[in-house]
């Protein structure tokens, strides 16, 4: 059993988008049983931002990262930028996310994705907000844009990282922690294990991406906030940490890159 002060931080969980079959209060109760008590809720599309903030305000320990996911990049324009800028004034906001590039999407096309990414990076840098990055099959282009837009000034978290150890270390040099979630627990997850092994300990953070990307043995089923415990157990085993050490190290890392106080932004 973990000590009471060893609390886990889920740095990427869509509490505002859980399926109707899940009761949020019950799911949070299950998570609390594993001392999972801090949450970062990322944005996906503009129409979801109000619900994101309603959820963040209703859940103790929850914080917000509004933004446009690459799949909603075609929504980016001056009006949306102004609205996002207003949301950055909300006390619950600690980052801009999840933003990035997705080479597996047929639409929006790469040009629109890059335009939305650059616009949100510029806003984040101007406001001194870290960013939560989503990237699939476009890492080289993403790294170039991060550097061109000065993202190292704010850093953040590389969510669901699936690249090489060398790329992970390049992101670390830009001030980005690496998020580990359900894929780390899959049988044969060799690359994720290699990345985790080569990272400095102060750049490792935990995430679920619930209700997506459920860990083993729940792969293919809806993910739950409580399943962060399975990710934590795998990280602990691979790094040779106790669960208490895993909680303290990864939660402290999350608070640092998100520029929170040591005890969290309450």
Secondary structure as UniProt FT lines:
FT   TURN            4..5
FT   STRAND          8..10
FT   HELIX           15..17
FT   TURN            20..21
FT   HELIX           24..33
FT   TURN            34..35
FT   STRAND          36..42
FT   HELIX           46..48
FT   HELIX           49..58
FT   TURN            60..61
FT   STRAND          62..65
FT   HELIX           70..75
FT   HELIX           78..87
FT   TURN            88..89
FT   TURN            91..92
FT   STRAND          95..102
FT   TURN            103..104
FT   HELIX           110..127
FT   STRAND          130..136
FT   HELIX           139..148
FT   TURN            149..150
FT   HELIX           151..153
FT   STRAND          156..158
FT   TURN            159..160
FT   HELIX           165..173
FT   TURN            174..175
FT   STRAND          176..180
FT   HELIX           182..185
FT   TURN            187..188
FT   HELIX           190..198
FT   HELIX           201..203
FT   STRAND          204..206
FT   TURN            210..211
FT   TURN            216..217
FT   TURN            219..220
FT   HELIX           225..227
FT   HELIX           228..239
FT   HELIX           243..257
FT   TURN            258..259
FT   TURN            262..263
//
